[in-house]
Amino acid sequence: MNRDNSNGITRFTHMAALYRGIYSRVADRLGVDPSYVSRVARGERQSEQVRIALDTELAQIARSFAKYTGNGSGKKKLSGRPANGASARR
């Protein structure tokens, strides 16, 4: 397996670690139970406050990952290939 750096931590592992505990972090911030945050995320319950907190946390994770990968825009770098999967050859 190719490693992204010498200490053996892959970018995927780092990204997964950023998402770990998101419901608990949001629940602690809002003073609610993590299971309630989970239910809002799955659409079983409605809460504008929880949804906004989740969106904020996800945006923060995206910024952190973009900084980690060196892609400051937060968007995947384009490879120069057509987005629709069409071949450049004709």
C-alpha angles and dihedrals in degrees: 000000000000114000124215092216141011098260092066098246111132123211089245092057090049092049092049090051090055091057095045111107097012093137091049093049092050092044092051091049092051099035095241135118118275090232089060090053089050091052092050090050091052092047096246091117134030123230124148091194093054092044092052091047090050092048090050093049092048091050090051090051091049090052091048092050092046089052091048093051094043093244101124094183093067089230128108112265113250118243096206091253121124112269094227093062093249117147118252089222121086 
